[in-house]
Amino acid sequence: ASAQAPGDPRQAPAAALLALGRDPVGLRTARDLFRAGDASQADRLLAFDALARALPAPEAVELARALCADRAQAVALRRELLERIDQFADPSAPAALVALYAQVEPELQPVVVEQLTERSENARQLVLAVATRHIPASAVNANQLLRMVKLADEPLLAEVTRIWGTVRRERSRDREEFIELTRDLLESRPGDPRHGQEVFNKVCGQCHKIYGAGQEVGPDITLNGRNSWEQLLSNVLDPSLVIGPDYQARTVATRDGRIVTGLVAEDGPDRVVLKLQGGKLEVIPRDEIDEMETSPLSLMPEDLNKQLSPEELADLFAFLALDKPPSDPAAKLLPGAPQVKR
């Protein structure tokens, strides 16, 4: 095998076979082939797969980690390798993925997070990384949170709830169908982000800030909740799926029969202050409260399709799908987002 010429189509299969048999020459050739920038992606992956089966798991994980961290290597190859790291049931795998999050390009970071939510041990490492601020909590989308909740034991579930808030254990079928229908609409109907900014100011700006404009009732979404197209769709169309700890709505029933729902701005011995849509503050004396409970629903409405026409909905999402204001020539689409009108 060592006598074959570089580029010989027999080299990769031969090296892989020898590596599988732990032949020293085959292992060396497979390593060289895996690292060879002029070899095809298929051959390099074939070499890695053989090495992965022949080498101790920590050694194989380190091979993949080192190449994934090298931005001079092709993104497509590194994407494939990131997905392979998760195959190793070894503590070195989630540790390598956590380290890689800060080393890879933004377009590959969602791949890292995806792998970190597919096993319970990986999920534990991800939660620790978020708690220690090595990975932002906003990098984890709703579907990944759902997966983690299903994998979690009680201590892990408590930590997930502490960081991300209440997470429903599953999404309703009706909501899934609604999201799919809306996704199809948006992908077939490019929106106008400039008009979408006007729609946002009218409908969403009553509770959310973006680029410095709007009300601070819900989270500022300039840099929050829009890491990818899928995350944006989920957060806007199924807002009660994940509710952050600071945005748990409280419903207060007063002794005179009023029902008031808002976010807690103050919860003191003498009064409760709720922040309502539009930024209004509602002050309720403690002795006038009959009952107060945490609402399982987000303050954000789920029926935007009833408030907006299909054109307005497409325009709103076109605005939200850009990472900067539409007036900024440097504005780019979120990963996975469909094209918008420019």
C-alpha positions as CSV (number, residue, x, y, z in Angstrom):
1,A,0.0,0.0,0.0
2,S,2.8,2.4,0.8
3,A,4.2,2.0,-2.8
4,Q,1.0,3.3,-4.4
5,A,1.4,6.7,-6.1
6,P,-0.3,9.8,-4.5
7,G,-3.8,10.2,-6.0
8,D,-4.0,6.5,-6.8
9,P,-7.7,5.6,-6.4
10,R,-6.8,2.4,-4.7
11,Q,-4.9,4.2,-1.9
12,A,-7.8,5.2,0.3
13,P,-9.6,1.8,0.4
14,A,-6.2,0.0,0.8
15,A,-5.1,2.3,3.7
16,A,-8.6,2.0,5.3
17,L,-8.4,-1.8,5.2
18,L,-4.9,-1.9,6.6
19,A,-5.9,0.6,9.3
20,L,-8.8,-1.5,10.3
21,G,-6.4,-4.3,10.9
22,R,-4.2,-1.9,12.9
23,D,-1.4,-2.4,10.5
24,P,1.3,0.3,11.4
25,V,1.8,1.2,7.7
26,G,-1.9,1.4,7.1
27,L,-2.5,3.5,10.2
28,R,0.3,5.9,9.1
29,T,-1.0,6.1,5.6
30,A,-4.6,6.6,6.8
31,R,-3.4,9.5,9.0
32,D,-1.5,11.1,6.2
33,L,-4.5,10.7,3.8
34,F,-6.9,12.2,6.4
35,R,-4.6,15.2,6.8
36,A,-3.9,15.6,3.0
37,G,-5.5,18.8,1.8
38,D,-5.3,17.7,-1.8
39,A,-7.2,14.5,-1.2
40,S,-10.9,14.2,-1.9
41,Q,-13.4,14.7,0.9
42,A,-14.7,11.2,0.4
43,D,-11.2,9.7,0.7
44,R,-10.4,11.7,3.8
45,L,-13.6,10.7,5.5
46,L,-13.0,7.0,4.5
47,A,-9.5,7.3,6.2
48,F,-11.0,8.9,9.3
49,D,-13.7,6.3,9.6
50,A,-11.1,3.5,9.5
51,L,-9.0,5.4,12.1
52,A,-12.0,5.9,14.3
53,R,-12.5,2.1,14.5
54,A,-8.8,1.3,14.9
55,L,-7.7,3.9,17.4
56,P,-8.6,4.5,21.0
57,A,-11.6,6.9,21.2
58,P,-9.8,9.8,22.7
59,E,-7.1,9.7,20.0
60,A,-9.6,9.6,17.2
61,V,-11.6,12.4,18.8
62,E,-8.5,14.5,19.0
63,L,-7.7,13.9,15.3
64,A,-11.2,15.2,14.4
65,R,-11.0,18.1,16.8
66,A,-7.7,19.3,15.5
67,L,-8.9,19.3,11.9
68,C,-12.2,20.9,12.7
69,A,-10.4,23.7,14.5
70,D,-8.4,24.4,11.4
71,R,-10.3,27.1,9.4
72,A,-8.1,26.5,6.4
73,Q,-9.8,23.2,5.9
74,A,-13.1,23.0,3.9
75,V,-16.3,23.8,5.8
76,A,-18.1,20.8,4.2
77,L,-15.4,18.4,5.5
78,R,-15.4,19.8,8.9
79,R,-19.2,19.7,9.1
80,E,-19.1,16.0,8.4
81,L,-16.4,15.5,11.0
82,L,-18.3,17.4,13.6
83,E,-21.2,15.1,13.1
84,R,-18.9,12.1,13.5
85,I,-17.5,13.2,16.8
86,D,-20.8,12.5,18.5
87,Q,-20.5,8.8,17.5
88,F,-17.9,8.3,20.2
89,A,-19.4,7.3,23.5
90,D,-16.4,8.7,25.3
91,P,-16.1,11.7,27.6
92,S,-13.5,13.3,25.3
93,A,-16.2,13.7,22.6
94,P,-18.5,16.3,24.3
95,A,-15.4,18.1,25.7
96,A,-14.0,18.4,22.2
97,L,-17.3,19.7,20.9
98,V,-17.6,22.4,23.6
99,A,-14.0,23.5,22.9
100,L,-14.8,23.7,19.2
101,Y,-17.8,26.0,19.6
102,A,-15.5,29.0,20.0
103,Q,-13.1,27.8,17.3
104,V,-15.3,27.2,14.3
105,E,-17.2,29.7,12.1
106,P,-20.7,30.9,13.0
107,E,-22.2,28.7,10.3
108,L,-20.8,25.6,12.0
109,Q,-21.7,26.5,15.6
110,P,-25.3,25.2,15.2
111,V,-23.8,21.9,14.1
112,V,-21.7,21.8,17.3
113,V,-24.8,22.5,19.5
114,E,-26.9,19.9,17.6
115,Q,-24.3,17.2,18.5
116,L,-24.3,18.3,22.1
117,T,-28.0,17.7,22.4
118,E,-28.1,14.2,21.1
119,R,-26.9,12.2,24.2
120,S,-27.5,12.7,27.9
121,E,-23.7,13.1,28.7
122,N,-23.4,15.6,25.8
123,A,-26.3,17.5,27.2
124,R,-24.7,17.7,30.6
125,Q,-21.6,19.1,29.1
126,L,-23.6,21.6,27.1
127,V,-25.5,22.9,30.1
128,L,-22.2,23.3,32.0
129,A,-20.7,25.2,29.1
130,V,-23.8,27.5,29.0
131,A,-23.7,28.0,32.8
132,T,-20.0,28.9,32.6
133,R,-20.6,31.2,29.6
134,H,-18.5,29.2,27.1
135,I,-21.6,28.8,24.9
136,P,-24.5,31.4,24.9
137,A,-27.9,30.1,26.0
138,S,-29.4,31.6,22.9
139,A,-27.4,29.2,20.7
140,V,-29.7,26.4,21.8
141,N,-33.0,26.3,19.8
142,A,-36.4,25.1,21.0
143,N,-36.2,21.7,19.3
144,Q,-32.8,21.1,20.9
145,L,-34.2,22.1,24.3
146,L,-37.1,19.7,23.9
147,R,-34.6,16.9,23.1
148,M,-32.5,17.8,26.2
149,V,-35.6,17.8,28.4
150,K,-36.4,14.3,27.2
151,L,-32.9,13.1,27.9
152,A,-32.5,14.9,31.3
153,D,-32.6,13.4,34.8
154,E,-33.9,15.5,37.6
155,P,-30.7,17.4,38.4
156,L,-30.1,18.2,34.7
157,L,-33.8,19.2,34.2
158,A,-33.5,21.6,37.1
159,E,-30.4,23.2,35.6
160,V,-32.1,23.5,32.2
161,T,-35.1,25.2,33.8
162,R,-32.9,27.6,35.8
163,I,-31.1,28.7,32.6
164,W,-33.8,28.6,29.9
165,G,-37.0,28.7,32.0
166,T,-40.0,26.6,31.5
167,V,-39.8,24.1,28.6
168,R,-42.8,22.1,27.5
169,R,-42.0,18.5,27.1
170,E,-43.5,18.4,23.6
171,R,-44.9,20.6,20.9
172,S,-48.6,20.3,20.1
173,R,-49.4,18.7,16.7
174,D,-51.5,21.7,15.7
175,R,-48.6,24.0,16.4
176,E,-46.2,21.8,14.4
177,E,-48.6,21.9,11.4
178,F,-49.0,25.7,11.7
179,I,-45.2,26.2,11.7
180,E,-44.8,23.9,8.7
181,L,-47.5,25.8,6.8
182,T,-46.0,29.1,7.7
183,R,-42.5,27.9,6.7
184,D,-43.9,26.8,3.3
185,L,-45.5,30.2,2.8
186,L,-42.4,32.2,3.7
187,E,-40.1,30.1,1.5
188,S,-42.4,30.6,-1.5
189,R,-43.1,34.3,-0.9
190,P,-40.0,36.5,-0.4
191,G,-40.9,39.4,1.9
192,D,-39.9,43.1,2.0
193,P,-37.8,43.7,5.1
194,R,-38.3,47.4,5.0
195,H,-42.0,47.1,5.1
196,G,-41.4,44.3,7.7
197,Q,-39.8,46.8,10.0
198,E,-43.0,48.9,9.9
199,V,-45.0,45.8,10.8
200,F,-42.6,45.0,13.6
201,N,-43.0,48.5,15.0
202,K,-46.7,48.3,14.9
203,V,-47.2,44.7,16.3
204,C,-44.1,43.5,18.0
205,G,-42.5,46.8,19.2
206,Q,-45.2,47.0,21.9
207,C,-43.2,44.4,23.9
208,H,-39.8,44.0,22.2
209,K,-36.9,46.1,21.4
210,I,-34.7,45.7,18.3
211,Y,-31.9,47.9,17.2
212,G,-32.7,50.3,20.0
213,A,-36.4,50.9,19.1
214,G,-39.5,49.4,20.9
215,Q,-40.6,48.6,24.4
216,E,-38.7,46.5,27.0
217,V,-41.4,44.2,28.2
218,G,-40.1,41.0,26.6
219,P,-36.5,40.3,25.6
220,D,-34.5,42.6,23.3
221,I,-34.3,40.6,20.2
222,T,-31.4,42.4,18.5
223,L,-29.1,39.6,19.5
224,N,-31.5,37.2,21.2
225,G,-33.6,34.4,19.8
226,R,-32.5,34.8,16.2
227,N,-29.4,32.6,15.8
228,S,-31.0,30.6,13.0
229,W,-34.1,30.6,10.8
230,E,-35.5,27.5,12.7
231,Q,-35.0,29.2,16.0
232,L,-36.7,32.4,14.8
233,L,-39.7,30.4,13.4
234,S,-40.1,28.5,16.7
235,N,-39.8,31.6,19.0
236,V,-42.3,33.7,17.0
237,L,-44.8,31.0,16.1
238,D,-44.7,28.9,19.3
239,P,-43.7,31.4,22.0
240,S,-45.0,29.3,24.9
241,L,-42.8,26.3,24.0
242,V,-39.8,27.9,25.9
243,I,-40.3,30.7,28.3
244,G,-37.2,32.3,29.8
245,P,-37.0,32.6,33.6
246,D,-37.2,36.4,33.5
247,Y,-40.3,36.3,31.2
248,Q,-42.7,34.0,33.1
249,A,-46.0,35.9,33.1
250,R,-48.0,36.2,36.3
251,T,-51.7,36.3,36.3
252,V,-53.2,38.2,39.3
253,A,-56.8,38.0,40.4
254,T,-57.9,40.9,42.5
255,R,-60.5,40.9,45.2
256,D,-62.7,43.2,43.1
257,G,-62.8,40.7,40.2
258,R,-60.1,42.0,37.9
259,I,-57.7,39.6,36.1
260,V,-54.3,41.2,35.2
261,T,-51.5,39.4,33.4
262,G,-48.0,40.7,32.9
263,L,-44.3,40.3,33.8
264,V,-43.2,41.0,37.3
265,A,-41.4,44.2,37.7
266,E,-41.6,44.3,41.5
267,D,-42.8,41.7,44.0
268,G,-42.7,43.3,47.4
269,P,-44.5,42.9,50.7
270,D,-46.8,45.8,50.1
271,R,-47.4,45.6,46.3
272,V,-46.9,43.8,43.1
273,V,-46.0,45.7,39.9
274,L,-46.7,44.1,36.6
275,K,-45.2,45.2,33.3
276,L,-47.9,45.1,30.5
277,Q,-47.8,45.4,26.8
278,G,-46.7,48.8,25.6
279,G,-44.5,49.1,28.7
280,K,-47.3,50.2,31.0
281,L,-46.8,49.4,34.7
282,E,-49.8,48.1,36.7
283,V,-49.4,48.6,40.5
284,I,-51.5,46.3,42.6
285,P,-51.5,46.6,46.4
286,R,-50.7,43.3,48.1
287,D,-53.9,43.4,50.2
288,E,-56.0,43.6,47.1
289,I,-54.7,40.4,45.6
290,D,-57.0,37.4,45.9
291,E,-54.7,35.0,43.9
292,M,-51.5,35.1,41.9
293,E,-50.1,32.4,39.8
294,T,-47.4,31.8,37.1
295,S,-49.0,31.5,33.7
296,P,-47.9,28.5,31.5
297,L,-48.4,30.8,28.5
298,S,-46.2,33.5,27.0
299,L,-47.5,37.0,26.9
300,M,-46.6,36.9,23.2
301,P,-49.6,36.0,21.0
302,E,-49.6,32.7,19.1
303,D,-52.0,33.8,16.4
304,L,-50.0,36.3,14.3
305,N,-51.6,34.8,11.2
306,K,-54.9,36.2,12.4
307,Q,-53.5,39.6,13.1
308,L,-51.5,39.9,9.9
309,S,-52.1,39.3,6.2
310,P,-49.9,36.7,4.4
311,E,-48.0,39.6,2.9
312,E,-47.4,41.4,6.2
313,L,-46.3,38.1,7.8
314,A,-43.8,37.5,5.0
315,D,-42.5,41.1,5.3
316,L,-42.2,40.7,9.1
317,F,-40.1,37.6,8.8
318,A,-38.0,39.1,6.1
319,F,-37.1,41.9,8.5
320,L,-36.4,39.5,11.4
321,A,-34.4,37.2,9.1
322,L,-31.7,39.8,8.6
323,D,-28.9,40.2,11.2
324,K,-28.9,44.0,10.8
325,P,-31.4,46.7,9.9
326,P,-32.5,46.4,6.2
327,S,-31.0,49.8,5.5
328,D,-27.5,48.4,6.3
329,P,-25.8,47.1,3.2
330,A,-23.9,44.6,5.3
331,A,-27.1,42.9,6.5
332,K,-26.9,39.2,6.1
333,L,-29.6,36.5,6.3
334,L,-29.7,34.2,9.3
335,P,-28.5,30.6,8.6
336,G,-31.2,28.7,6.8
337,A,-33.4,31.7,6.0
338,P,-35.0,32.0,2.6
339,Q,-34.2,34.9,0.3
340,V,-35.9,38.3,0.9
341,K,-36.5,41.3,-1.3
342,R,-33.6,43.7,-1.4
